[in-house]
Amino acid sequence: MADTDNSIRQAFIEDPPNVLKGRPSEGAKRFRRCRSTPADPTDEPVDQKPSERTSALKGKELFKDIRPSFRLVGLLLFVYLLVGVIIFYLFMDQISGKRTNRVLDALYFVIVTMTSVGYGDLVPNSNTTKLLACAFVFTGMAIIALFISKAADYIVEKQEVLFFKALHMNMKGCEAKILKAMETNRIKYKFYTVALLMAMVVVSGTLFLWKVEKLSLVDSFYCVCATITTLGYGDKSFSSKLGRVFAIFWIIMSTILMAQFFLYLAELYTERRQKMLAKWVLNRRITTMDLEAADLDGDRQVGAAEFVLYKLKELGKISQEEISSFLEEFNRLDVDQSGTLSTYDLTLAQTSQ
């Protein structure tokens, strides 16, 4: 019993250095083998099908397959903009407001509609264009939500490494230490990166409106704030041809970053609360009531695995229902009832299924 607890404890607290280098540790491949298990150096049944060998890898890609890829979202956005430009180009005579170029105005109107900025400098003035605008605003908000998630993750992940290295230029140690430190503070550095990009977007938009659109410095900053928050009062907007070309790219970028800024701010707040809870759970005194609650098998002794599971339950990382379902699965796979799993157990379990 003591040997088993020691092995469990070692498995929980070990942090093999080889994992950081991309190589699985030796301990990761070790598991207890029943004496009845057929000897196979590859640890795979001979009659196992290739499709079964890759089932675990396919399981890891499950959520990746469910979520649309960046290319698919980008393609949807392109098709949406193309269709919108064609439609509103044809119905531009039924849209009132200041005109610059028919194609440019159609694209500008689609962007302002999709991001729900709604300046009001171009307004539908017929029933047909009003109904088209209603359809495009709902469709566009759905597409822009997907695009925001994908594009912002791409932008932030490209920049956060550079941002982290800039803050820790004098940090000594191997690349593994840097990667581990980044993973520990991932949300914080993403928030800092988005905040930095947000500041750059605000400054660039303000300067452009001030120098090109000839607005006052206050009105330029006011228009920027009304745009990135999608408030869009409309009393100040991009009215020149060059201004609308700039707005087409700037509005999408600014609204994406603003959405991600508040998302990471909320995640950062949640992460800090979780760390405070974890600190309290780790530092509080263990009582006899805790030991009784941690004793899953009722043998009046708490092993390392039981103690770790109890702490995870306190942190909200796992529930009793999940633990019970895992134990049921273990018992179902443990065909020979030896208390351990082996390739022989898995072979019998798959055969019976």
NUDO-146647 format. One record per residue (C-alpha): residue number from 1; residue in three letters; x, y negated, z. Coordinates in pm, 1 decimal, m for minus. Example, Ala and Ser with C-alpha at 12.3 -4.5 7.8 and 13.67 -1.06 7.14 Angstrom:
BEGIN
i = 1, aa = ALA, u = 1230.0, v = 450.0, w = 780.0
i = 2, aa = SER, u = 1367.0, v = 106.0, w = 714.0
REM end
This chain:
BEGIN
i = 1, aa = MET, u = 0.0, v = 0.0, w = 0.0
i = 2, aa = ALA, u = 280.9, v = m239.3, w = 87.6
i = 3, aa = ASP, u = 462.0, v = m159.4, w = m239.8
i = 4, aa = THR, u = 145.4, v = m230.7, w = m436.0
i = 5, aa = ASP, u = 91.1, v = m564.5, w = m262.9
i = 6, aa = ASN, u = 453.0, v = m660.0, w = m326.0
i = 7, aa = SER, u = 422.5, v = m582.5, w = m695.7
i = 8, aa = ILE, u = 98.6, v = m779.9, w = m717.6
i = 9, aa = ARG, u = 255.8, v = m1072.4, w = m533.3
i = 10, aa = GLN, u = 556.0, v = m1065.3, w = m764.3
i = 11, aa = ALA, u = 332.3, v = m1060.7, w = m1072.3
i = 12, aa = PHE, u = 140.3, v = m1364.9, w = m949.0
i = 13, aa = ILE, u = 435.3, v = m1584.1, w = m852.1
i = 14, aa = GLU, u = 692.7, v = m1489.1, w = m1114.4
i = 15, aa = ASP, u = 774.8, v = m1753.4, w = m1375.5
i = 16, aa = PRO, u = 1000.5, v = m1572.1, w = m1620.1
i = 17, aa = PRO, u = 1235.0, v = m1806.2, w = m1803.3
i = 18, aa = ASN, u = 1213.7, v = m1602.9, w = m2121.7
i = 19, aa = VAL, u = 852.3, v = m1705.1, w = m2170.5
i = 20, aa = LEU, u = 955.2, v = m2066.1, w = m2218.4
i = 21, aa = LYS, u = 1198.5, v = m1958.3, w = m2485.6
i = 22, aa = GLY, u = 926.7, v = m1784.0, w = m2684.6
i = 23, aa = ARG, u = 1026.6, v = m1430.8, w = m2576.5
i = 24, aa = PRO, u = 804.6, v = m1214.7, w = m2359.0
i = 25, aa = SER, u = 961.2, v = m1117.4, w = m2031.3
i = 26, aa = GLU, u = 1033.7, v = m760.8, w = m1941.2
i = 27, aa = GLY, u = 788.3, v = m780.0, w = m1655.4
i = 28, aa = ALA, u = 512.8, v = m876.1, w = m1895.9
i = 29, aa = LYS, u = 539.6, v = m535.7, w = m2062.3
i = 30, aa = ARG, u = 545.3, v = m331.2, w = m1743.7
i = 31, aa = PHE, u = 237.5, v = m149.3, w = m1620.9
i = 32, aa = ARG, u = 175.8, v = 164.1, w = m1419.4
i = 33, aa = ARG, u = 142.7, v = 475.6, w = m1631.5
i = 34, aa = CYS, u = m47.1, v = 785.1, w = m1527.2
i = 35, aa = ARG, u = 147.4, v = 1107.0, w = m1547.2
i = 36, aa = SER, u = m108.6, v = 1239.6, w = m1790.5
i = 37, aa = THR, u = m43.1, v = 957.4, w = m2035.2
i = 38, aa = PRO, u = 110.8, v = 1079.4, w = m2360.0
i = 39, aa = ALA, u = 464.8, v = 949.8, w = m2404.3
i = 40, aa = ASP, u = 472.5, v = 690.8, w = m2679.2
i = 41, aa = PRO, u = 750.4, v = 433.4, w = m2693.0
i = 42, aa = THR, u = 528.8, v = 185.2, w = m2875.6
i = 43, aa = ASP, u = 260.4, v = 213.4, w = m2605.1
i = 44, aa = GLU, u = m4.7, v = 249.9, w = m2876.4
i = 45, aa = PRO, u = m210.9, v = 556.9, w = m2964.6
i = 46, aa = VAL, u = m98.7, v = 712.8, w = m3291.7
i = 47, aa = ASP, u = m453.0, v = 726.7, w = m3428.8
i = 48, aa = GLN, u = m527.7, v = 362.2, w = m3349.0
i = 49, aa = LYS, u = m649.4, v = 171.4, w = m3653.2
i = 50, aa = PRO, u = m472.9, v = m148.5, w = m3764.2
i = 51, aa = SER, u = m798.7, v = m338.7, w = m3719.4
i = 52, aa = GLU, u = m811.7, v = m227.9, w = m3355.9
i = 53, aa = ARG, u = m450.8, v = m337.5, w = m3298.7
i = 54, aa = THR, u = m533.9, v = m689.6, w = m3415.3
i = 55, aa = SER, u = m862.3, v = m716.9, w = m3220.7
i = 56, aa = ALA, u = m690.4, v = m889.0, w = m2929.0
i = 57, aa = LEU, u = m532.8, v = m1144.0, w = m3159.9
i = 58, aa = LYS, u = m868.1, v = m1205.1, w = m3326.3
i = 59, aa = GLY, u = m1022.0, v = m1261.9, w = m2985.1
i = 60, aa = LYS, u = m769.8, v = m1537.5, w = m2915.1
i = 61, aa = GLU, u = m870.1, v = m1707.0, w = m3240.3
i = 62, aa = LEU, u = m1243.8, v = m1688.9, w = m3159.3
i = 63, aa = PHE, u = m1291.5, v = m2047.2, w = m3044.8
i = 64, aa = LYS, u = m1051.0, v = m2173.6, w = m3310.0
i = 65, aa = ASP, u = m1272.3, v = m2019.5, w = m3577.1
i = 66, aa = ILE, u = m1589.8, v = m2160.0, w = m3423.2
i = 67, aa = ARG, u = m1461.9, v = m2516.2, w = m3424.1
i = 68, aa = PRO, u = m1440.0, v = m2675.6, w = m3769.7
i = 69, aa = SER, u = m1087.4, v = m2735.8, w = m3892.9
i = 70, aa = PHE, u = m942.3, v = m3080.7, w = m3949.6
i = 71, aa = ARG, u = m942.8, v = m3019.5, w = m4325.3
i = 72, aa = LEU, u = m1310.8, v = m2924.7, w = m4324.0
i = 73, aa = VAL, u = m1404.5, v = m3231.3, w = m4118.3
i = 74, aa = GLY, u = m1193.7, v = m3450.0, w = m4346.3
i = 75, aa = LEU, u = m1365.4, v = m3300.4, w = m4650.5
i = 76, aa = LEU, u = m1709.8, v = m3364.5, w = m4499.0
i = 77, aa = LEU, u = m1611.5, v = m3724.4, w = m4427.3
i = 78, aa = PHE, u = m1483.2, v = m3772.3, w = m4783.1
i = 79, aa = VAL, u = m1803.1, v = m3629.8, w = m4934.4
i = 80, aa = TYR, u = m2013.6, v = m3845.1, w = m4700.8
i = 81, aa = LEU, u = m1828.0, v = m4162.4, w = m4798.7
i = 82, aa = LEU, u = m1833.2, v = m4074.9, w = m5169.4
i = 83, aa = VAL, u = m2207.7, v = m4007.3, w = m5170.8
i = 84, aa = GLY, u = m2269.9, v = m4318.7, w = m4963.4
i = 85, aa = VAL, u = m2067.3, v = m4541.0, w = m5194.5
i = 86, aa = ILE, u = m2247.9, v = m4406.3, w = m5502.3
i = 87, aa = ILE, u = m2594.7, v = m4448.5, w = m5349.6
i = 88, aa = PHE, u = m2544.6, v = m4793.8, w = m5203.6
i = 89, aa = TYR, u = m2359.4, v = m4907.2, w = m5516.0
i = 90, aa = LEU, u = m2672.6, v = m4826.6, w = m5713.6
i = 91, aa = PHE, u = m2899.6, v = m4997.4, w = m5457.6
i = 92, aa = MET, u = m2670.6, v = m5290.7, w = m5378.6
i = 93, aa = ASP, u = m2922.2, v = m5533.4, w = m5530.3
i = 94, aa = GLN, u = m3161.8, v = m5431.5, w = m5251.8
i = 95, aa = ILE, u = m2908.8, v = m5522.7, w = m4979.6
i = 96, aa = SER, u = m2884.2, v = m5885.0, w = m4872.8
i = 97, aa = GLY, u = m2577.4, v = m6061.0, w = m4737.4
i = 98, aa = LYS, u = m2244.1, v = m6202.0, w = m4845.5
i = 99, aa = ARG, u = m2096.2, v = m6011.7, w = m5140.6
i = 100, aa = THR, u = m1734.8, v = m5964.3, w = m5244.9
i = 101, aa = ASN, u = m1704.3, v = m5659.1, w = m5473.1
i = 102, aa = ARG, u = m1986.3, v = m5415.2, w = m5546.1
i = 103, aa = VAL, u = m1785.4, v = m5095.6, w = m5479.8
i = 104, aa = LEU, u = m1597.6, v = m5243.8, w = m5184.2
i = 105, aa = ASP, u = m1919.1, v = m5375.6, w = m5028.2
i = 106, aa = ALA, u = m2085.0, v = m5035.0, w = m5066.6
i = 107, aa = LEU, u = m1793.5, v = m4861.9, w = m4890.7
i = 108, aa = TYR, u = m1778.1, v = m5132.6, w = m4624.2
i = 109, aa = PHE, u = m2154.1, v = m5097.5, w = m4560.6
i = 110, aa = VAL, u = m2121.2, v = m4718.4, w = m4525.8
i = 111, aa = ILE, u = m1832.0, v = m4752.9, w = m4276.5
i = 112, aa = VAL, u = m2016.9, v = m5011.7, w = m4066.5
i = 113, aa = THR, u = m2328.0, v = m4790.7, w = m4068.6
i = 114, aa = MET, u = m2143.0, v = m4467.7, w = m3990.5
i = 115, aa = THR, u = m1957.5, v = m4612.0, w = m3691.5
i = 116, aa = SER, u = m2279.2, v = m4783.1, w = m3566.9
i = 117, aa = VAL, u = m2098.9, v = m5120.3, w = m3557.0
i = 118, aa = GLY, u = m2379.1, v = m5286.0, w = m3753.2
i = 119, aa = TYR, u = m2252.9, v = m5640.8, w = m3800.4
i = 120, aa = GLY, u = m2560.0, v = m5748.7, w = m3994.0
i = 121, aa = ASP, u = m2358.9, v = m5926.7, w = m4262.7
i = 122, aa = LEU, u = m2500.4, v = m5674.5, w = m4512.1
i = 123, aa = VAL, u = m2863.1, v = m5579.9, w = m4443.7
i = 124, aa = PRO, u = m3109.4, v = m5350.1, w = m4628.2
i = 125, aa = ASN, u = m3407.4, v = m5555.0, w = m4747.2
i = 126, aa = SER, u = m3626.4, v = m5288.3, w = m4910.2
i = 127, aa = ASN, u = m3804.5, v = m4979.5, w = m4779.8
i = 128, aa = THR, u = m3583.5, v = m4752.2, w = m4989.9
i = 129, aa = THR, u = m3253.9, v = m4890.8, w = m4858.8
i = 130, aa = LYS, u = m3388.2, v = m4898.0, w = m4503.0
i = 131, aa = LEU, u = m3476.7, v = m4527.4, w = m4520.2
i = 132, aa = LEU, u = m3137.7, v = m4449.9, w = m4677.2
i = 133, aa = ALA, u = m2963.3, v = m4641.8, w = m4398.7
i = 134, aa = CYS, u = m3157.0, v = m4442.5, w = m4137.0
i = 135, aa = ALA, u = m3049.6, v = m4115.3, w = m4297.6
i = 136, aa = PHE, u = m2687.8, v = m4223.3, w = m4329.4
i = 137, aa = VAL, u = m2656.1, v = m4352.8, w = m3974.0
i = 138, aa = PHE, u = m2764.3, v = m4019.7, w = m3819.5
i = 139, aa = THR, u = m2557.0, v = m3808.7, w = m4058.5
i = 140, aa = GLY, u = m2259.2, v = m4040.2, w = m4024.7
i = 141, aa = MET, u = m2263.2, v = m4038.0, w = m3643.7
i = 142, aa = ALA, u = m2252.0, v = m3657.8, w = m3644.9
i = 143, aa = ILE, u = m1961.9, v = m3651.1, w = m3890.8
i = 144, aa = ILE, u = m1770.9, v = m3930.4, w = m3719.3
i = 145, aa = ALA, u = m1806.0, v = m3748.1, w = m3385.7
i = 146, aa = LEU, u = m1632.0, v = m3442.9, w = m3535.7
i = 147, aa = PHE, u = m1376.1, v = m3657.3, w = m3711.9
i = 148, aa = ILE, u = m1302.8, v = m3855.9, w = m3395.3
i = 149, aa = SER, u = m1226.5, v = m3537.1, w = m3204.1
i = 150, aa = LYS, u = m998.8, v = m3393.2, w = m3472.6
i = 151, aa = ALA, u = m827.4, v = m3711.3, w = m3586.8
i = 152, aa = ALA, u = m764.2, v = m3843.4, w = m3237.0
i = 153, aa = ASP, u = m615.2, v = m3512.9, w = m3122.4
i = 154, aa = TYR, u = m388.7, v = m3512.4, w = m3426.5
i = 155, aa = ILE, u = m277.7, v = m3873.3, w = m3376.8
i = 156, aa = VAL, u = m226.5, v = m3841.7, w = m3002.5
i = 157, aa = GLU, u = m39.6, v = m3511.8, w = m3014.5
i = 158, aa = LYS, u = 198.9, v = m3656.5, w = m3272.9
i = 159, aa = GLN, u = 268.0, v = m3959.7, w = m3058.7
i = 160, aa = GLU, u = 270.1, v = m3819.4, w = m2704.7
i = 161, aa = VAL, u = 599.3, v = m3632.6, w = m2754.6
i = 162, aa = LEU, u = 770.3, v = m3951.5, w = m2865.9
i = 163, aa = PHE, u = 607.9, v = m4144.3, w = m2583.3
i = 164, aa = PHE, u = 718.5, v = m3887.0, w = m2324.9
i = 165, aa = LYS, u = 1077.1, v = m3884.7, w = m2453.0
i = 166, aa = ALA, u = 1085.6, v = m4263.4, w = m2448.4
i = 167, aa = LEU, u = 988.4, v = m4262.5, w = m2080.8
i = 168, aa = HIS, u = 1236.1, v = m3987.2, w = m1993.8
i = 169, aa = MET, u = 1535.7, v = m4061.2, w = m2213.6
i = 170, aa = ASN, u = 1771.5, v = m3998.6, w = m1922.8
i = 171, aa = MET, u = 1605.3, v = m3678.6, w = m1811.7
i = 172, aa = LYS, u = 1863.3, v = m3402.5, w = m1782.1
i = 173, aa = GLY, u = 1774.9, v = m3044.5, w = m1854.0
i = 174, aa = CYS, u = 1684.1, v = m2807.4, w = m2127.5
i = 175, aa = GLU, u = 1396.3, v = m2840.0, w = m2371.0
i = 176, aa = ALA, u = 1195.2, v = m2594.1, w = m2162.8
i = 177, aa = LYS, u = 1193.9, v = m2836.0, w = m1867.8
i = 178, aa = ILE, u = 1067.0, v = m3116.0, w = m2088.1
i = 179, aa = LEU, u = 790.5, v = m2899.0, w = m2231.3
i = 180, aa = LYS, u = 690.0, v = m2780.9, w = m1885.4
i = 181, aa = ALA, u = 678.9, v = m3137.1, w = m1752.6
i = 182, aa = MET, u = 469.8, v = m3245.0, w = m2051.6
i = 183, aa = GLU, u = 223.4, v = m2961.8, w = m1999.8
i = 184, aa = THR, u = 187.6, v = m3049.2, w = m1630.8
i = 185, aa = ASN, u = 106.4, v = m3413.8, w = m1708.1
i = 186, aa = ARG, u = m56.5, v = m3360.5, w = m2045.7
i = 187, aa = ILE, u = m375.4, v = m3559.0, w = m1979.1
i = 188, aa = LYS, u = m181.9, v = m3847.8, w = m1825.9
i = 189, aa = TYR, u = 49.9, v = m3883.4, w = m2124.6
i = 190, aa = LYS, u = m238.9, v = m3854.4, w = m2369.2
i = 191, aa = PHE, u = m414.3, v = m4135.2, w = m2182.8
i = 192, aa = TYR, u = m99.6, v = m4351.0, w = m2190.2
i = 193, aa = THR, u = m53.4, v = m4281.5, w = m2561.3
i = 194, aa = VAL, u = m411.8, v = m4373.9, w = m2649.9
i = 195, aa = ALA, u = m389.4, v = m4686.5, w = m2433.0
i = 196, aa = LEU, u = m73.7, v = m4793.4, w = m2618.7
i = 197, aa = LEU, u = m233.7, v = m4729.7, w = m2958.6
i = 198, aa = MET, u = m545.6, v = m4916.7, w = m2845.7
i = 199, aa = ALA, u = m337.6, v = m5220.2, w = m2754.3
i = 200, aa = MET, u = m172.3, v = m5210.2, w = m3097.6
i = 201, aa = VAL, u = m511.1, v = m5188.5, w = m3272.3
i = 202, aa = VAL, u = m653.3, v = m5478.9, w = m3070.9
i = 203, aa = VAL, u = m350.4, v = m5698.1, w = m3139.7
i = 204, aa = SER, u = m340.4, v = m5617.0, w = m3512.7
i = 205, aa = GLY, u = m714.4, v = m5679.3, w = m3555.4
i = 206, aa = THR, u = m699.4, v = m6006.5, w = m3365.2
i = 207, aa = LEU, u = m402.6, v = m6134.4, w = m3565.0
i = 208, aa = PHE, u = m563.1, v = m6035.3, w = m3895.8
i = 209, aa = LEU, u = m890.6, v = m6213.3, w = m3818.7
i = 210, aa = TRP, u = m698.1, v = m6515.8, w = m3696.1
i = 211, aa = LYS, u = m458.8, v = m6545.5, w = m3991.6
i = 212, aa = VAL, u = m659.9, v = m6402.3, w = m4284.5
i = 213, aa = GLU, u = m1024.7, v = m6463.1, w = m4192.1
i = 214, aa = LYS, u = m933.0, v = m6802.0, w = m4044.8
i = 215, aa = LEU, u = m1126.5, v = m6748.4, w = m3721.5
i = 216, aa = SER, u = m1011.9, v = m6907.9, w = m3399.4
i = 217, aa = LEU, u = m798.8, v = m6695.7, w = m3168.9
i = 218, aa = VAL, u = m1086.0, v = m6657.2, w = m2921.3
i = 219, aa = ASP, u = m1337.0, v = m6569.2, w = m3194.0
i = 220, aa = SER, u = m1089.5, v = m6318.0, w = m3340.1
i = 221, aa = PHE, u = m1048.7, v = m6140.1, w = m3008.9
i = 222, aa = TYR, u = m1425.7, v = m6161.4, w = m2953.4
i = 223, aa = CYS, u = m1493.2, v = m5998.0, w = m3291.6
i = 224, aa = VAL, u = m1238.3, v = m5724.7, w = m3221.0
i = 225, aa = CYS, u = m1402.7, v = m5640.2, w = m2887.9
i = 226, aa = ALA, u = m1750.8, v = m5641.2, w = m3043.4
i = 227, aa = THR, u = m1624.3, v = m5403.0, w = m3314.7
i = 228, aa = ILE, u = m1427.0, v = m5143.1, w = m3119.6
i = 229, aa = THR, u = m1708.1, v = m5106.6, w = m2866.0
i = 230, aa = THR, u = m1955.2, v = m5074.4, w = m3161.4
i = 231, aa = LEU, u = m2151.6, v = m5362.8, w = m3010.2
i = 232, aa = GLY, u = m2143.5, v = m5553.1, w = m3339.1
i = 233, aa = TYR, u = m2317.3, v = m5880.6, w = m3260.9
i = 234, aa = GLY, u = m2261.1, v = m5985.2, w = m3622.5
i = 235, aa = ASP, u = m2202.6, v = m6355.6, w = m3570.9
i = 236, aa = LYS, u = m1834.3, v = m6290.2, w = m3650.6
i = 237, aa = SER, u = m1726.6, v = m6027.6, w = m3903.1
i = 238, aa = PHE, u = m1502.2, v = m5954.8, w = m4202.1
i = 239, aa = SER, u = m1628.1, v = m6167.7, w = m4489.8
i = 240, aa = SER, u = m1341.4, v = m6187.9, w = m4739.1
i = 241, aa = LYS, u = m1244.7, v = m5922.4, w = m4993.8
i = 242, aa = LEU, u = m909.0, v = m5856.5, w = m4826.9
i = 243, aa = GLY, u = m1077.0, v = m5858.0, w = m4487.0
i = 244, aa = ARG, u = m1320.1, v = m5583.3, w = m4584.6
i = 245, aa = VAL, u = m1040.7, v = m5370.2, w = m4729.1
i = 246, aa = PHE, u = m863.7, v = m5401.9, w = m4394.2
i = 247, aa = ALA, u = m1188.3, v = m5337.3, w = m4204.3
i = 248, aa = ILE, u = m1255.4, v = m5008.9, w = m4386.4
i = 249, aa = PHE, u = m947.5, v = m4849.9, w = m4227.7
i = 250, aa = TRP, u = m927.1, v = m5055.5, w = m3910.6
i = 251, aa = ILE, u = m1287.3, v = m4997.4, w = m3795.8
i = 252, aa = ILE, u = m1254.0, v = m4617.9, w = m3823.6
i = 253, aa = MET, u = m920.6, v = m4617.5, w = m3639.4
i = 254, aa = SER, u = m1034.7, v = m4851.8, w = m3363.3
i = 255, aa = THR, u = m1361.1, v = m4671.8, w = m3290.0
i = 256, aa = ILE, u = m1180.4, v = m4335.9, w = m3282.8
i = 257, aa = LEU, u = m922.2, v = m4461.2, w = m3033.0
i = 258, aa = MET, u = m1181.7, v = m4631.2, w = m2814.4
i = 259, aa = ALA, u = m1384.4, v = m4309.1, w = m2787.6
i = 260, aa = GLN, u = m1073.1, v = m4108.4, w = m2699.5
i = 261, aa = PHE, u = m958.7, v = m4374.1, w = m2450.1
i = 262, aa = PHE, u = m1270.3, v = m4333.2, w = m2237.2
i = 263, aa = LEU, u = m1263.8, v = m3955.3, w = m2283.0
i = 264, aa = TYR, u = m907.9, v = m3925.5, w = m2150.5
i = 265, aa = LEU, u = m985.7, v = m4175.9, w = m1874.5
i = 266, aa = ALA, u = m1267.2, v = m3949.2, w = m1755.3
i = 267, aa = GLU, u = m1045.1, v = m3640.1, w = m1785.1
i = 268, aa = LEU, u = m766.8, v = m3813.3, w = m1592.3
i = 269, aa = TYR, u = m1007.0, v = m3901.5, w = m1311.4
i = 270, aa = THR, u = m1138.6, v = m3544.6, w = m1302.1
i = 271, aa = GLU, u = m785.5, v = m3403.1, w = m1301.0
i = 272, aa = ARG, u = m686.5, v = m3621.0, w = m1006.1
i = 273, aa = ARG, u = m990.5, v = m3507.6, w = m808.8
i = 274, aa = GLN, u = m901.7, v = m3145.3, w = m884.3
i = 275, aa = LYS, u = m544.4, v = m3202.2, w = m765.7
i = 276, aa = MET, u = m671.3, v = m3357.8, w = m442.8
i = 277, aa = LEU, u = m897.8, v = m3056.9, w = m388.8
i = 278, aa = ALA, u = m611.4, v = m2817.3, w = m462.4
i = 279, aa = LYS, u = m386.1, v = m3000.4, w = m216.0
i = 280, aa = TRP, u = m652.4, v = m2977.4, w = 54.0
i = 281, aa = VAL, u = m712.4, v = m2605.7, w = m13.5
i = 282, aa = LEU, u = m339.8, v = m2527.1, w = m1.8
i = 283, aa = ASN, u = m268.6, v = m2725.4, w = 314.5
i = 284, aa = ARG, u = m563.2, v = m2633.8, w = 533.7
i = 285, aa = ARG, u = m531.6, v = m2366.6, w = 802.0
i = 286, aa = ILE, u = m649.2, v = m2014.5, w = 731.1
i = 287, aa = THR, u = m904.2, v = m1883.4, w = 981.8
i = 288, aa = THR, u = m1036.7, v = m1537.4, w = 1059.0
i = 289, aa = MET, u = m1352.7, v = m1628.1, w = 867.9
i = 290, aa = ASP, u = m1138.8, v = m1691.6, w = 561.7
i = 291, aa = LEU, u = m979.7, v = m1349.3, w = 595.6
i = 292, aa = GLU, u = m1322.1, v = m1184.9, w = 620.3
i = 293, aa = ALA, u = m1439.0, v = m1369.6, w = 309.6
i = 294, aa = ALA, u = m1120.4, v = m1280.6, w = 118.9
i = 295, aa = ASP, u = m1149.0, v = m908.8, w = 201.7
i = 296, aa = LEU, u = m1311.4, v = m791.5, w = m120.6
i = 297, aa = ASP, u = m1280.2, v = m416.6, w = m65.9
i = 298, aa = GLY, u = m1382.3, v = m426.2, w = 302.5
i = 299, aa = ASP, u = m1074.3, v = m246.2, w = 435.4
i = 300, aa = ARG, u = m1015.2, v = m520.9, w = 699.0
i = 301, aa = GLN, u = m688.4, v = m611.2, w = 528.7
i = 302, aa = VAL, u = m622.1, v = m886.7, w = 273.3
i = 303, aa = GLY, u = m370.9, v = m813.6, w = 0.2
i = 304, aa = ALA, u = m191.2, v = m1062.9, w = m217.2
i = 305, aa = ALA, u = m436.9, v = m1025.2, w = m504.8
i = 306, aa = GLU, u = m737.7, v = m1071.4, w = m274.4
i = 307, aa = PHE, u = m581.3, v = m1380.1, w = m117.2
i = 308, aa = VAL, u = m508.0, v = m1538.3, w = m455.7
i = 309, aa = LEU, u = m862.2, v = m1468.1, w = m578.2
i = 310, aa = TYR, u = m1005.9, v = m1623.9, w = m263.5
i = 311, aa = LYS, u = m799.3, v = m1939.2, w = m317.2
i = 312, aa = LEU, u = m908.3, v = m1955.1, w = m680.7
i = 313, aa = LYS, u = m1270.3, v = m1930.0, w = m567.6
i = 314, aa = GLU, u = m1216.3, v = m2219.9, w = m327.7
i = 315, aa = LEU, u = m1074.7, v = m2429.1, w = m611.0
i = 316, aa = GLY, u = m1372.6, v = m2346.4, w = m829.2
i = 317, aa = LYS, u = m1150.2, v = m2176.8, w = m1087.3
i = 318, aa = ILE, u = m1339.1, v = m1850.0, w = m1065.1
i = 319, aa = SER, u = m1673.0, v = m1736.5, w = m922.8
i = 320, aa = GLN, u = m1778.5, v = m1423.1, w = m735.7
i = 321, aa = GLU, u = m1993.6, v = m1321.0, w = m1033.7
i = 322, aa = GLU, u = m1690.9, v = m1335.4, w = m1262.4
i = 323, aa = ILE, u = m1481.3, v = m1130.7, w = m1018.3
i = 324, aa = SER, u = m1757.2, v = m869.8, w = m997.8
i = 325, aa = SER, u = m1782.6, v = m848.2, w = m1375.6
i = 326, aa = PHE, u = m1404.1, v = m804.3, w = m1404.1
i = 327, aa = LEU, u = m1409.7, v = m525.6, w = m1145.4
i = 328, aa = GLU, u = m1695.7, v = m355.5, w = m1330.2
i = 329, aa = GLU, u = m1496.3, v = m367.5, w = m1651.3
i = 330, aa = PHE, u = m1190.9, v = m227.3, w = m1472.6
i = 331, aa = ASN, u = m1393.9, v = 62.0, w = m1329.7
i = 332, aa = ARG, u = m1542.1, v = 131.2, w = m1671.9
i = 333, aa = LEU, u = m1196.8, v = 146.7, w = m1832.9
i = 334, aa = ASP, u = m1043.2, v = 349.2, w = m1547.2
i = 335, aa = VAL, u = m1174.5, v = 678.0, w = m1685.4
i = 336, aa = ASP, u = m958.6, v = 908.7, w = m1470.7
i = 337, aa = GLN, u = m1042.2, v = 705.7, w = m1155.7
i = 338, aa = SER, u = m674.7, v = 673.2, w = m1064.4
i = 339, aa = GLY, u = m702.3, v = 308.8, w = m960.9
i = 340, aa = THR, u = m470.6, v = 201.3, w = m1243.5
i = 341, aa = LEU, u = m510.5, v = 149.0, w = m1617.2
i = 342, aa = SER, u = m300.9, v = 319.3, w = m1882.2
i = 343, aa = THR, u = m308.2, v = 369.4, w = m2257.4
i = 344, aa = TYR, u = m460.1, v = 710.2, w = m2187.5
i = 345, aa = ASP, u = m752.4, v = 543.2, w = m2006.6
i = 346, aa = LEU, u = m803.3, v = 301.9, w = m2294.6
i = 347, aa = THR, u = m796.0, v = 585.4, w = m2548.7
i = 348, aa = LEU, u = m1060.5, v = 780.9, w = m2355.6
i = 349, aa = ALA, u = m1274.4, v = 472.2, w = m2304.0
i = 350, aa = GLN, u = m1266.9, v = 382.9, w = m2672.8
i = 351, aa = THR, u = m1341.6, v = 742.4, w = m2770.8
i = 352, aa = SER, u = m1642.4, v = 755.6, w = m2541.2
i = 353, aa = GLN, u = m1770.6, v = 427.8, w = m2680.5
REM end
